[in-house]
Amino acid sequence: MSRDARWQALLELLVERGRLDVDETAAELEVSAATIRRDFDTLAGQQMLVRTRGGAVAHGVSYELPLRYKTARRASEKQRIAEAVAGLLAPGEAVGLTGGTTTTEVARALAVRGDLASGSPALTVVTNALNIAGELAVRPQFKIVVTGGVARAQSYELVGPLADGVLGQITLDVAVLGVVAFDVAHGAAAHDEAEAAINRLLCERAERVIVAADSSKLGRRAFARICPAGSVDTLVTDAAASPEAVRRFEEAGLRVLVA
């Protein structure tokens, strides 16, 4: 296992469990305890975790992995979800894309759609995510609108009043939301309140709202609410979503697509 893959595995375990022990983690990842100690020390120096005697803990309940460490989590599920979401978007539409790993895959799926290979424009994409804008800006058939704002290192998303100013002047056909949690009672949510505010504004400017969320996000809640479940038209998730979860969203009036 490479160092980067090992660090990603460590951080994913930390998000799931909140606390890790050196010896147990070494056994689980099949490396030496000395290697795990060095990893913990290095990641603590990067403020990715808090070092403790014999292990490490996450920073707190709102702990958020930077996007670069999340790209491989549930990758195949996110790609299937992204392809399904891309199929719901029509040529010529104005589409809002929030930041996140799943929405990044949506952007990639749109980039390879044959019917979007040309047009004036083939699609208008409005995003506050620097990485998504960078990937699509090289596609001349797409009109890319970037909100402006202050960049968050964790997600590459632009937030703040500069972003508010742009979004207040436009209308969208559809907004595609990446979320960290989606629950019938608590709605769609993010870790960060500034990101949630921009995502909420994208929803308000759109005729319809699609949540792209793998099954691990369903039935969960997070710190900053984006919008209630009733503001969402369609949920696209993966086949691991429980029938009960799907039923609850459908009873709330959402169309649920399982990719």
Salt bridges, closest charged atoms under 4 A:
ASP4 OD1 - ARG3 NH2 3.68
GLU12 OE2 - ARG73 NE 3.78
GLU28 OE2 - ARG17 NH2 2.85
ASP39 OD2 - ARG6 NE 2.42
ASP41 OD1 - ARG51 NE 2.74
GLU64 OE1 - ARG152 NH2 3.21
GLU93 OE2 - ARG208 NH1 3.05
GLU105 OE2 - ARG108 NH1 2.98
ASP115 OD2 - ARG113 NH2 2.73
GLU135 OE2 - ARG108 NH2 2.70
ASP192 OD1 - ARG152 NE 3.64
GLU195 OE2 - ARG152 NH1 2.43
ASP214 OD1 - ARG74 NE 3.64
ASP214 OD2 - LYS217 NZ 3.64
GLU244 OE2 - ARG247 NH2 2.52
GLU251 OE2 - ARG247 NH1 2.47
